[in-house]
Amino acid sequence: MSSNVAGLLTYILGFITGIIFLVIDPYKNDKFVRFHAFQSIFFNVALVVFWIAYTIVGSILGLVSLGFVTVVMGLVGLVVTLAVLAYWIFLMYKAYNRELYKIPFIGDLAAKQVG
């Protein structure tokens, strides 16, 4: 499998495929695949942290506002989910085209891990 396909596949199942490609023998030494694997891991960890915080804040505001904010937070959550999906597809597209696209802040962390 070529490195651009492997780079694309690091994003498919989030941090799971990122970790898999970091330990699979032919790809663990490929800097391009390692970069996208680390970026995928960090991106998905950031998403999990964001959604946990979003859920906690939404729950608290929903209780305080007697449910009004829950509806608004639900609509905002839908828009954010669609934006994340579009960005996820964009990241896979960039990896497939052999580009080292760096997500702000996360991409720098991934580049440091690769060396």
C-alpha positions, 0 to 999 in steps of 0.5 A, spaced: 500 500 500 502 506 498 504 511 503 498 516 501 493 511 502 496 509 508 495 516 510 488 517 508 487 510 512 490 513 519 483 518 519 478 512 518 477 510 525 480 516 528 485 514 534 484 507 533 487 506 526 492 512 528 495 507 533 495 501 528 499 505 523 504 507 528 505 500 530 505 496 523 512 494 520 512 498 514 509 504 516 512 505 522 518 508 519 514 512 514 514 520 516 508 521 512 504 516 515 507 517 522 505 524 521 498 523 519 497 518 524 499 522 530 495 528 527 489 523 527 490 521 534 491 528 537 485 530 533 480 525 535 483 526 542 481 533 542 474 532 539 473 527 545 475 532 550 471 538 546 464 533 546 465 532 553 466 539 555 460 541 550 455 536 554 457 538 561 456 545 559 450 544 555 447 540 561 448 545 566 445 551 562 439 546 560 438 545 567 439 553 569 434 555 563 429 550 564 430 546 557 431 552 553 438 552 552 438 545 550 434 546 544 439 551 542 445 547 544 442 541 540 442 545 534 449 548 535 451 541 536 448 539 529 452 544 526 459 543 529 458 535 528 457 537 520 463 542 520 467 536 524 465 531 518 467 536 513 474 537 516 475 530 517 473 528 510 478 534 508 484 531 512 483 525 508 483 528 502 489 532 504 493 525 506 491 522 499 494 528 495 500 527 499 500 533 503 502 535 510 497 539 512 497 541 519 491 542 523 493 549 527 496 547 534 495 539 533 499 539 527 505 542 530 504 537 536 504 531 530 510 534 527 514 534 533 512 527 535 515 525 528 521 529 528 
